[in-house]
Amino acid sequence: MPDEHRQDTPETAVPDRCEVLVVGAGPAGSACARHLAVAGVDVLLVDQHDFPRDKVCGDGLIPDAHAALRRLGAYDEVAALAQPVAHVRCVATRGAHCDVPGTLSVLPRRQLDHILVRHAVAGGARLATPVRFEAPLEEAGRVVGARLKTAAGVREVRSRWVVIASGAVPQALIAAGMCERHTPSGVALRGYVRNDAMVGRIAQLQIVWHSRMKGGYGWIFPAPGGVFNVGAGLTGSHVRTAAGKGRMQDVNLRRFFDAFCDVYAPARELMAGGTLQGELKGAPLRCSLIGARWSRPGMLVTGEAAGSTYAFSGEGIGKAMETAALAADALIAARAGGSSADDEAVRARYEASLEAIKPKFDLYEIASHVNHRPWLTDLVVWRANRSPRILRRMSGVLEETQNPGRLLSWKGIAKLLLE
Ligand SMILES: Cc1cc2nc3c(=O)[nH]c(=O)nc-3n(C[C@H](O)[C@H](O)[C@H](O)COP(=O)(O)OP(=O)(O)OC[C@H]3O[C@@H](n4cnc5c(N)ncnc54)[C@H](O)[C@@H]3O)c2cc1C
């Protein structure tokens, strides 16, 4: 994609020491680094890639992402570039749809993540790229830093804390000794298509369910500049074997995507009349705050590395930043109390804050069963179009002003259909 907003990001060499080392400069890592740096913490933020860099994503920003961006002070810069969107369009298997109002926008991750990384640096974090986390340094069972691979060779950095924000690809988690499940919760594939004729015709975040895409859904999200993010994905794509190891089910993402284009005319039209920018690319998702340890002495895991993506919707940018803020809060609180080396205080506070939001993730996990029973979407859309109250409730869940349990639990779904 053209990168009109490319700006150089100041980078530093890898120092010998820092107070907190943050591994990964996606939304989670950059948010964590920014919160810490603004509070006066000496932070080193590293990523294996130089910025700007691409990240396979739908690029949809839902209300929780907007809230997290506001808290970071990055909202205005993002809003100035993003494509504003007013509705999520849910398209059911028989083609009926309902439009759920919400505070939404779309900005390619190449631009979003670059803004966030610059924001972390502007807040006082030191950035070093391309730098790859290889392994933790340990003394008496406590993490005391990390071994990093840089262009100049392998370096050791000592730090009081290491925050792992390395996303859904598990290698860093495994190396850190924090991975409990190697396989992802799901996989998805996306591409960018330029199609000026479709501008205005696809003006919502469109999500499409169909029996030929059992277990997931297809989407089209309008990005700025006549470009559309189009993709398809599914959760539950990996199963555990009797030996406890995960393996991929017989899923061909490309076929899944082709099925989306077969069954949904706007997707077909978009692809046929548009120009694909680059390739279709796939990536894993880690959902429901499971699959990794959240902490160990000297180390916290945050963002999608900790499973902070919602299972049902695959949305995770906002929750990555939110969990990262919780990690930063725990570190800052212990520091304020003069106990930044007090592992138990930091770990207990962080783990308790994740436990507090876990029930919401569990509801999205339950709701993801809708993806496996796509016929349910026909009933939900039918009901939503007849009841402004139900549509308001769906909007309330999206905006996080309503308890999602009233809608996303089995009881909620049953009530919705019977009310
Ligand atoms: C196809 C697809 C579509 C999606 N669509 C949406 C959507 O529309 N909206 C939404 O909200 N969410 C969406 N998600 C989920 C979203 O992408 C994630 O929730 C989000 O990126 C998580 O942010 P993060 O900062 O935790 O991890 P990431 O964004 O993955 O960032 C991790 C960073 O860590 C770096 N890293 C990894 N290992 C190392 C290492 N060893 N050393 C140094 N650096 C390392 C990586 O280079 C990367 O920059 C989608 C996901 C997929 C796969």
The ligand as an SDF file (V2000), in Angstrom:
LIG
                    3D

 53 58  0  0  0  0  0  0  0  0999 V2000
   -6.5430  -11.6220    9.7450 C   0  0  0  0  0  0  0  0  0  0  0  0
   -6.7870  -10.9300   11.0480 C   0  0  0  0  0  0  0  0  0  0  0  0
   -7.7380   -9.9310   11.1180 C   0  0  0  0  0  0  0  0  0  0  0  0
   -7.9270   -9.2120   12.3050 C   0  0  0  0  0  0  0  0  0  0  0  0
   -8.8020   -8.1670   12.3030 N   0  0  0  0  0  0  0  0  0  0  0  0
   -8.9220   -7.3860   13.3980 C   0  0  0  0  0  0  0  0  0  0  0  0
   -9.7270   -6.2220   13.3630 C   0  0  0  0  0  0  0  0  0  0  0  0
  -10.3000   -5.8590   12.3350 O   0  0  0  0  0  0  0  0  0  0  0  0
   -9.8250   -5.4750   14.4930 N   0  0  0  0  0  0  0  0  0  0  0  0
   -9.1850   -5.8240   15.6540 C   0  0  0  0  0  0  0  0  0  0  0  0
   -9.3320   -5.1290   16.6660 O   0  0  0  0  0  0  0  0  0  0  0  0
   -8.3760   -6.9290   15.6980 N   0  0  0  0  0  0  0  0  0  0  0  0
   -8.2260   -7.6890   14.6030 C   0  0  0  0  0  0  0  0  0  0  0  0
   -7.3700   -8.7840   14.6330 N   0  0  0  0  0  0  0  0  0  0  0  0
   -6.6240   -9.0720   15.8620 C   0  0  0  0  0  0  0  0  0  0  0  0
   -5.4500   -8.0930   16.0150 C   0  0  0  0  0  0  0  0  0  0  0  0
   -4.6250   -8.1660   14.8830 O   0  0  0  0  0  0  0  0  0  0  0  0
   -4.6350   -8.4300   17.2780 C   0  0  0  0  0  0  0  0  0  0  0  0
   -5.5210   -8.5570   18.3570 O   0  0  0  0  0  0  0  0  0  0  0  0
   -3.6090   -7.3530   17.6000 C   0  0  0  0  0  0  0  0  0  0  0  0
   -2.6770   -7.1940   16.5680 O   0  0  0  0  0  0  0  0  0  0  0  0
   -2.8590   -7.7080   18.8990 C   0  0  0  0  0  0  0  0  0  0  0  0
   -1.9100   -6.7040   19.1790 O   0  0  0  0  0  0  0  0  0  0  0  0
   -0.5340   -7.0570   19.9250 P   0  0  0  0  0  0  0  0  0  0  0  0
    0.1890   -5.7670   20.0890 O   0  0  0  0  0  0  0  0  0  0  0  0
   -0.8220   -7.8820   21.1100 O   0  0  0  0  0  0  0  0  0  0  0  0
    0.2630   -8.0010   18.9120 O   0  0  0  0  0  0  0  0  0  0  0  0
    0.8200   -7.6740   17.4420 P   0  0  0  0  0  0  0  0  0  0  0  0
    0.0440   -6.6120   16.8150 O   0  0  0  0  0  0  0  0  0  0  0  0
    0.9060   -8.9820   16.7550 O   0  0  0  0  0  0  0  0  0  0  0  0
    2.2850   -7.1190   17.7090 O   0  0  0  0  0  0  0  0  0  0  0  0
    3.3100   -7.9730   18.1710 C   0  0  0  0  0  0  0  0  0  0  0  0
    4.6490   -7.3680   17.7970 C   0  0  0  0  0  0  0  0  0  0  0  0
    5.6640   -8.1660   18.4120 O   0  0  0  0  0  0  0  0  0  0  0  0
    6.7280   -8.3130   17.5150 C   0  0  0  0  0  0  0  0  0  0  0  0
    7.4800   -9.5280   17.8800 N   0  0  0  0  0  0  0  0  0  0  0  0
    7.0480  -10.8010   17.8680 C   0  0  0  0  0  0  0  0  0  0  0  0
    8.0150  -11.6360   18.2770 N   0  0  0  0  0  0  0  0  0  0  0  0
    9.0960  -10.8730   18.5680 C   0  0  0  0  0  0  0  0  0  0  0  0
   10.4050  -11.1450   19.0280 C   0  0  0  0  0  0  0  0  0  0  0  0
   10.8230  -12.4030   19.2840 N   0  0  0  0  0  0  0  0  0  0  0  0
   11.2650  -10.1160   19.2020 N   0  0  0  0  0  0  0  0  0  0  0  0
   10.8780   -8.8400   18.9420 C   0  0  0  0  0  0  0  0  0  0  0  0
    9.6540   -8.5210   18.4810 N   0  0  0  0  0  0  0  0  0  0  0  0
    8.7720   -9.5150   18.3020 C   0  0  0  0  0  0  0  0  0  0  0  0
    6.0630   -8.3960   16.1610 C   0  0  0  0  0  0  0  0  0  0  0  0
    6.9670   -8.0450   15.1200 O   0  0  0  0  0  0  0  0  0  0  0  0
    4.9220   -7.3860   16.3060 C   0  0  0  0  0  0  0  0  0  0  0  0
    5.2910   -6.1030   15.8700 O   0  0  0  0  0  0  0  0  0  0  0  0
   -7.1660   -9.5370   13.4710 C   0  0  0  0  0  0  0  0  0  0  0  0
   -6.2210  -10.5690   13.4090 C   0  0  0  0  0  0  0  0  0  0  0  0
   -6.0230  -11.2630   12.2130 C   0  0  0  0  0  0  0  0  0  0  0  0
   -4.9750  -12.3420   12.1580 C   0  0  0  0  0  0  0  0  0  0  0  0
  1  2  1  0
  2  3  1  0
  2 52  2  0
  3  4  2  0
  4  5  1  0
  4 50  1  0
  5  6  2  0
  6  7  1  0
  6 13  1  0
  7  8  2  0
  7  9  1  0
  9 10  1  0
 10 11  2  0
 10 12  1  0
 12 13  2  0
 13 14  1  0
 14 15  1  0
 14 50  1  0
 15 16  1  0
 16 17  1  0
 16 18  1  0
 18 19  1  0
 18 20  1  0
 20 21  1  0
 20 22  1  0
 22 23  1  0
 23 24  1  0
 24 25  2  0
 24 26  1  0
 24 27  1  0
 27 28  1  0
 28 29  2  0
 28 30  1  0
 28 31  1  0
 31 32  1  0
 32 33  1  0
 33 34  1  0
 33 48  1  0
 34 35  1  0
 35 36  1  0
 35 46  1  0
 36 37  1  0
 36 45  1  0
 37 38  2  0
 38 39  1  0
 39 40  1  0
 39 45  2  0
 40 41  1  0
 40 42  2  0
 42 43  1  0
 43 44  2  0
 44 45  1  0
 46 47  1  0
 46 48  1  0
 48 49  1  0
 50 51  2  0
 51 52  1  0
 52 53  1  0
M  END
$$$$
